Amino acid sequence: MEAFDRRAVWTPPPRPEWLAKFNEIGALMNIRSIVPLTPESLIAEAVANTGLTDFGADDRWRKHFAKLLEAIENEAKLTPFGRILTRSDFIIYLEARLRITEEYKKHPEIGDEVIKEPVFIIGFGRSGTTILQEVLSHDPQFRSVQKWESLFPVPAPEEATYTTDPRIQKAQELSDVVHAASPEWATMHAWAGNLPVEDIEFTYPAFLSEVWATAFQVPSYEKYFAEQDVSEHFEWHKRTLKLLQWKYKGKHWLLKNPTHLPRIPQLLEAYPDAKIIFTHRDPIASGDSVVNVLGVILYWRTDDPYGGGVLDEWILADDRAALWDNAIDWIEKGIIKKGSYSNFIYKTFMDDPMAMMEKTYRELGLDIDPAAFKAMNDHLQSRHKSSHGNSQKYKKTDREDPIAIAERAKYKRYQDYFGVPNET
């Protein structure tokens, strides 16, 4: 059977009335000249806002930036609101790059910071990565990157003011803009100024990331990214973490990013002592959810969210199964070493969360603190009583559907190897 493409049957939610009208009026204007997205315009604005001019000696990012903006202009079909959101975001990322560069110049000792045994949560989107990071963040041995410090990393966060820093409110206001434009987002993903973010959210200033294909229909950039040396991405990743831990560090960084899955060997080159928690969920169930989530994210900026043919790797069953085939091969070859990873089964976690947490800790050799486990359990109990995060309804594949049966065969090696139960 030909690969089933869930993108073809996904329907975006209705826009808020105010936003639909805004885009309608904006379309009557010369919006590209009113809201320019040229490299020169964005860079000039970031320089004017910060008073800084040095983006760093390594100029490779400029080519990535230019390629990305070219793809956005030619392929992304931005709405007027999408252009405004994009310009606002990119200026923030450029300002962050300027400020990080300046901070390293003033304090070169930041480069001497050592990142020891970071813990990475890696798996398909919608396989439990967010809830796992959220729960683990209640253990004080872990330090996660919150949204506010990912957007505004300078000055370096300090432990004494970490929960009261005024940048939290600034980041929250930016989150509120998205929630106003896309109310359904709050039912899909926990997203706020003081919540942990995925690694892609603090590597924006490198402009070399798979994140851009999840935010814009940019097939030419996606192809360009696939041809690049992603070690540069991890260089910026590490550079940012060193700054963020300079004045406030934990025993382990707790990090999360589904898009690390195809690039684990490069991640391990950057962090040889990394510990990995692989999250596993029925790939058909997670596939349904991924299409819904990515469609909504793309819809923030365009009326044609799935018009560009990007994201095959995360949506089509053959491509998704191949990602795990590679991971299995890396385990079998010892690239991912025994004792450095643990398998987190989403369904088992939902049935008995603390038993799964204890298994994960023991397999990774992490310290188990009864008080921390109580805090995690208390959080889960309170979370179950709220409607916060991932409660949106969407079309799900039926177990007897020929599509599901055909796809199940493609995922057999993956589910058998890791013991992933069916949910559909």
C-alpha positions, 0 to 999 in steps of 0.5 A: 500500500502506498504511504498514507499522508495524514497531511492531506486529510488534516483540517486547520481549526477556525481562526479567531474572528479578529485574526481573520479580519486582520489578515484580510485587511493586511492582504490589501496592503503592500505587506512585504514593504511594510514588514520586511524580512530581508537579512539587512533589515532584520540585522539593522533592527537588532543592531539598533536595539542593542547597540551591538554589532558583533555577531561573532567571528564565525560567520557561517550563520549568515549563509544559513540566515539568508537561505532561510529568509529566501525560502520563507519569502518564496515558499512559506506563503505568510499571512500578514500576521505571520510576517509580523510574528516572524519579524518579531521573532527573528529580531529577538533571535538576532539580539540574543546572538549579539548579546551572547557574543558580547557576554563571551567577549567580556567574560571569556571564562564562560568558555571554561564551563564544563557540562557534565552528563547532560540528560537528553529526552529524545523520541517522536513528538507526542510520545511523552517527551513534554510530560517527562521533562515537566515531571523530571523538572521537579527533581532539583538535581536537574536544570532545564532551559526555560522559555524566558532564558532561551529568548533572553539569555543575557545577563546570565540567569542567577539562582537567587532571582531565577523565579522572579526575573522580569524576563519571565513576564516578557516571555509570557507576553510573547507566549500570550500573543500566540495563544490569542492567535491560536487558542487551541495551542493551550490545549495541545502543549504546555507553553509559558514564560517559565516552562521548560522548552525544547532545545530547538528554542535556544538554538534559534540564533544559529539559524541552522536547525530542523525547527524551521521546517516545523514553523514554515513551509520551506522545502528548499531550506529543509533540503539545505539543512540536510546537506549541512554539517550539524556539528555547528548546531551543537556548537551553538547548543553547548555555547548557550548552555555554558552561558546559562549555567555560568551563574546557576547550574544543576547537577545535570542539564535536563534537555529535550528535543525530538529532532535530535533523533536523526543526529544522535552520533553528532550529539554524542560527539558534542556530549560524549557522557550524555545520558539519553531517555528514549520515549516510546509510544505507539507510533500510529497514535503519535503519528496522528497527534504529530500531524495535528500539532505541526499543522497548528504550528504552521497555521500560525503563519500561513493559510496553507499549512501543509502546502509545501511537502515538508516534514516527511521524516516526521509524518510518513510511516516509512520515514518515521520507521527508518529513524528508529531503524537507525537508532537501533543500529547505533545501539547494536554497533555500540555508538549508543553505549549500554548504560547510557540510555533508558527506554521510557514507555508512554503507556506504562508511564500512564498506567504506573508513572512512578514505577516507570520513573524509578526504572529510568533512574536506575538504568541511568544511574541517577540519584533517587531522592524520595523527596524529589519523587514525592514532588514529581508524584504530587505534580502528576496528581495535580496535573491530572485534575487540571485541563492544562496541556494536550487535551485537544480532540483530533482525528485518530486512526482506527485499529481496523483501518487498512492504513493502520494495518499496513503501517503497523507492519512498517513499525514492527521492528521498532515496536518489537525491539523496544517493547512498544505496545499498541494503543489503537 
